Amino acid sequence: MKGSEQIGDWAHSISNHLYWAASTSDGDGELVVQKPISNHVCDKHEGHGDRFPACQHAALDKSRNWILPGSKVHKELKMIVSNKYITKDIKLLSPREQTSQLESFHSLVCQFVPKSLHYFYDAMKARYIQQLLILHNIYKILCRHA
């Protein structure tokens, strides 16, 4: 929407916040909803709700492109994240079954084997791309859990 470009600057952070909220709420949907991104993007980190009164992170970069509370952009973002259908879905987010690792793996595959190019099976197998990617992904997972 015209005039709402500032939300685009926050898209990655909003996505990360949503994953974080789900993964730190132990399946409690009401708690996930009380970790609102609409306040966080305005540099407001307290007064979120009775079960999550304040953010737990350290001080954030003040030079960030914060959204002004009450601005058109803030109202639109708040309208989106407080939509009853979205809120209903957010409450059902799994704290454990996120697809980010799978998406990361597919992104890595596309770096080595772009979908825009055709590879014959023998050529691809000869290069051991699939096997190397699988080993690389397993290594990354093991390093995170060590």
HELIX and SHEET records of a PDB file:
HELIX    1   1 GLU A    5  SER A   23  1                                  19    
HELIX    2   2 GLY A   29  VAL A   33  1                                   5    
HELIX    3   3 ILE A   37  HIS A   40  1                                   4    
HELIX    4   4 LYS A   72  VAL A   81  1                                  10    
HELIX    5   5 LYS A   84  LYS A   91  1                                   8    
HELIX    6   6 SER A  100  PHE A  112  1                                  13    
HELIX    7   7 TYR A  121  ALA A  126  1                                   6    
HELIX    8   8 ILE A  129  HIS A  145  1                                  17    
END                                                                             
